């Protein structure tokens, strides 16, 4: 999938929600879509762009205009929110205790079981129950609990992260349940040089010296990127930006 990727994916989301509504006339519906890609692929940016496209899609029907926030969009005919997998990073202190601090970002440096449990809660919305998801604060490089409210009226949850398609021997079963919980998965690809330079810039922005930033991007990040790339064929849609 190329071209105006965010608009095309927003249309897919709208179609999935419409199908769910037809299957549950008058009832609450919830569609979960996963965005997968290597570190630096632009998953968070794409998720935000899809929300913006959903807003624009609904705008003609809005009397006062739709609203867009950092957490989601509320507009006529659509209610959506982004829940990042990165909110389930283990805290740096715990990574140090486990001896994994120098591999932060690898599959076993996340609370995979906690992420699966959250997705299972989000799968079936309950009246009057708001589920709170964690976010990841890149300024402090730590997860922040209870940051993202997902109300019972939310029909679309976009969740993005590296390891949504891992399975079998790749992760000893920790991440395997994720794919079955999601209605659809999208794999995001970008040119490798673009992805690596984004990572270097990100690491520098958050305090690493240039040499250390590049070493991390070409070391731990690259190891994780190769693992993520091996899951590409399990996605429903492959998109390029």
N, C-alpha and C positions, 0 to 999 in steps of 0.2 A: 504494500500500500504506500503510495507516494502522493505528491501534490499537497493539498490542504488537509494534512493528516488530522489535525484537531477537529476540524469541522466534520470530516468523514466519521471519525470515532464518536463524536457527539451524536451524529445521526444513528449510529449503531446502538448507542446507549438508549436513545429515545425509543428505538424500535424494540429493544429488549424490555424496557419498562412497559411499553404499550402491550406487548405480548403477555407480560405478567399480569397486567390489569385485566386483560380479557380472560385469563385463566382464573382470576379471583375477583369477579365483579362485586364491587361494594366492599371488598376486604382490603386489609393492608398488604402491600406488596413490598418486596425488597429484592433488588438486583445487585449482585456483587461482581465487579469487574476488576481483574488484576492487570497491572502494567509491570512488565518484567524487563530488565535490561542490566547490562554490566555497570559497575561503578562509573559515574560520569556520563552515562548515556543521555541523561536529561529526563528521567522518569518524573521527577517532581514538577519540572517545567511543563511537560506534556499534560500531566494531570490538571494543572492549573489552567492550561490552554483549553482543555476539553470543557472544564467548568465555564470558562469565559464563552466558549462557543455555544454551550447550552443556554447561557444567558441571552446571547444575541439571537439564538433560535426562537426563544420565547418572547423577545422584546416586542414584536408587533402586537401581541395580545395583551400587553401590560398597560394598565391605565396610568400608573404612576412610575412605570419602569421597574425592571427587576433590580435586585441588589446582589452584589458579589462581595464576599468577605474572604479572608485568608483561609477560612475553614470550610466554606461551602457556598452554595448558591440557593437562593430561594426566589423562584420566579413562577409565574402562572404555568401550571402543567409539569413542573419539574422541581424536585428537591434532592440535592446531591451534596455529598461531602467526601473529602479525601482523607483516608486513614493510612499513614505510612508504616511500612514494616519496620523502619528505622526506630520507631518508638520503642521497639523491643530489644534494642542494644542493651547488653549488660552494662552496668555502671563500671567506670574505670577502676574503682576500688575492688570490685568483684573480679574483673579481668586480671588485675594484678595478683589477687589471691589465688586464682586458678592458673597463673603463669601464661596467660594468653594476651596480655596487653600489647605485645609486639605483633599480634595477628588480628587486631581489632578490625572487624568487618567480615571475618571468615564465618562460615555457617554456624560454628559452635561458639561464637561470641554473642549470640542472640538468645533470647528466651523464646525458642520456637514453639514450645508447648503453650506458652502464654498467648502467643500470636494466634495459634490455632483455636484456642479457647475463645478469644475475642471474636474471631470470624464466625464461630459457631453461634455466639450470642447475637451477632449482627445478622445472621442468616434469617432469623425469625423474629421480626419486631413485635413487641408487646405493647398494648395500650398503656399510655401514661408512664412508660419506662424509658428514660434516657440512658444510653450506654456511653460511658466516657472512655475514650481511647488515649493512649499516650502519644506524645510527639517527640521529636528529637531536636534539641537546640544546638545548632552548629556553632554558636558563639562559645558555648561551654563544653561542647562535644559530649553531652550527656542526655539521656532520656528524661522527659518530664511527664510524670503521671497526670491523668485526669485533665488533659489539655484540650481534647477534641470531643465536643458533645455530639452524639448521634441520636437525635430524637426519633420517636416512633413514626413520625410523618416522613422521614427520609426514605425515598424510594430507590435511590442509587448510591452505592458506596463504591468509590474508586480506591483501591488499595494498591500501593506501588512499592516495589522492592526487588532485591536481587534474586531471592531464592524461592519464589512462589512456585516454580516448576521443578524443584529438586525432588528426587524420589529414589526409592530402592537403596542400592549400596552407596549412593552418593552421600546420604545423610543419616543412615541408620534409622530411618523411619521418622525422624523428628519433623521434617518439612513435608513429608509425603501427603498428609491429609489435606493440605492447602488446596491443591488443584481441584479436588472433588467438591470442595465447598463453593468455589467460584463458578459463576455462570459462564464466564468467558475470560480468556487471557490474551493479552497483546504483548508481543515481544518487540521492543524498540531497539533499532540499530542505528548507529551513526558511524561516520568514518573514524577509524582507529586513532589517527593523529589528532582529530578534534577531541575525542573522548579523553585521551591522555593529557592533552594540554589543559583541558577543563579541570582535570584532577589536580594537576600541578598548581594551577592558579588557585583552586579551592584550598589546598593545603597551605600555600603561602599566605592566603587571606586569613587563615585561622592560626597563623603563628609559626609555621615551620620555615626554616631557612630554605632558600632555593634548592640547594643540593639535597637536603633531606626531603623536601617536597617531591622532587623528581624520583628519588630513591624509593619513597613509599609508593608513588604511582606506578613505578615499574617493578616493584617487589610485591608486597602483600596485595595491593589493588589488582595487579596483573594476574596473580594466581587466582583471585576470586573471579576476575573477568573471564578467564578461560573456563572455569567451572560453570559460570552462568551461560556462556556461549554453547556449552554442550546440551543445554536444555531447550534450545531454540525450537526444535522440531515438535515440541509438545504444546506449543502455543496455538491458539485458534487463528490468530492474525499476526503477521509480521509487518511492521511499519518502519519506514525509513525517514530520517530527518536530516 
